[in-house]
């Protein structure tokens, strides 16, 4: 009987721990979307156009927002200006 109780308790602890881990990973994984975008036209570009090592790069990274007809809206070129959402956030994100 004691062995069965011990097994039940460790299973409960394991399941509870997995829930906490899942919530933590969700919070940490809530980075805003990052896209390579032409800073003038706001058209989405291939990632290689935003290569930091290439001085001829024509794009900049744009964070958050949404894409419509190949152009981005409702985001920012400044990553810190975009609400990440994540655990405990009351923001709507992308703004």
N, C-alpha and C positions, 0 to 999 in steps of 0.2 A: 504494500500500500504506500509506503514512504517513497519507494522508487518511482511509482506512478505520479505522485505529487511533485516530486523533484523534476521529472520530465515535463510535466505540464507547466510548471513555473518557468523553466528555461525556455520552453517554446513561446510562452507569453512575452518574456523578456526579449527574445530574438525578434518576434513580430513587432513589438514596440520600438525596438532599436532600428528596424528596417524602415518604419514610418518616419522616424526622426531623420535618418539618413536620406530618404527620398525628399523630404522637405528641404533639407540643407542643399542637396544637389540642385533642386529646382531653383532655389534662391540664387545660387552661385552661377547657374547656367542661364540666367535671364539677361544676357547682354543684348543690347539693341542690334538689329540687323546692320551689317556693314556692306555697303555697295560702292563700287568704283563709279564715279559720276563726273560728267563734264561740268565744271563749276559755272559756266556761263549758261548753257542750255539746259542743264540738269538732266541730260539724257544718260541712261545707264550705259556704262562702258565695260568691256572685258577687264577682268582683274589685272592683267598684265599692264594695262594703261596707267595703273596707279602704283607701279613698282617704285619704291623709294630709292633704289639704287640707280635708276635711269633718270638722268637729268632732263630728258625730253618727254617725261611723263606728261600726258595731257589731262589726266583726271585727278580727282581728290576723293578721299573716302567720305561717304555720306552715311550718317547713322540714323536708324529708325525710319519712320515714315512708311510710305507705301508707293508702289509702282503702278502707274496707269499709263497705257500707251507708250511704254518705254521711258517715261520720265518719272522722277521722284517728287513727292510732295510731303508736307507735314513732318519733316525731319530736320536735321542740322548737319553742317560740316563739323561742328564742335561736339565731340562725343559726350563731354560732360554736361551739355545742355539738354541731353535726351534722357528722360526718365526711363530707367531700366525696367520698371515693373517689379517683378520678383516677390519674395516672401515678405509679407507685412506692408507692402506698398499700397497706397490708396490711389495712386496716379493711374491714368489711363494708358500711359506709354505713348511713344511716338510723337510727342508734342514738344 
